[in-house]
């Protein structure tokens, strides 16, 4: 459908000045819109979380961008967790076979440790780590705490990287405009 073209670093870069001006004039609205979009991306397991995290750092600065991203990602992940746990969790778990019981036993014994490990190690896709605990009987409180604290380091690193993109985007946009003017 082409919607993915709007959530790219190219689109963010081409609209950087307008986005920066909007954020400067409407910081609270921009922050709420960013947060709502991030919640939707995570809750619907859409691609684009990395681009959004970088954009949060770029537009709001690394500290505010990281804080907004951690809160929004935790809310979106919690929505997905609750939907999975209440709607189809037991059906999927029953079809997964006997190996899921071994995982469930480990998770129930050390759920927070397992969840923190899964969140801190970027080898596991975010949406899988959002769904698996719902199938493995992790309590909601443990899930929220593990998600909130587990995504902080990676989110902060990507927000810092995003905050540093401003000068790169400005230089690229200047080159692009010069190229257009030359033709």
C-alpha angles and dihedrals in degrees: 000000000000098000090123089070090070093057100059137106088244092059092043090050095048091050097037098115093048092046092047091050092048092050091048091052098038108024097156094046091045091049092049092047091048091049094048092049091048092050089052094048092052097040091050093041091235121163116252106076093121093050090048093049091051090047092051090056091044097051103032103027124256098282099047091035092053093046093049091046095049092049094044095045091048091051093047093046091048091052091051091046092052093047091049094045096049103032112038108348099109093043091054092042092052091052093048093075135223097318090071090064090060090051091045091054092051093046093048091051097047105008097152093048092048092047094048089050092051092048095046096047108070092203091094121072112248095234092052091052088049093053104035096066090053089056092045098054099251111168116247095241092052090047094051094047093045092048095045096049096032096058096045099089097048094041092050092049092051092044090053089049090049092050088056094053095077096086092043092052092046091051092047092048090050090052091047092051091047090051091050091048091052094057 
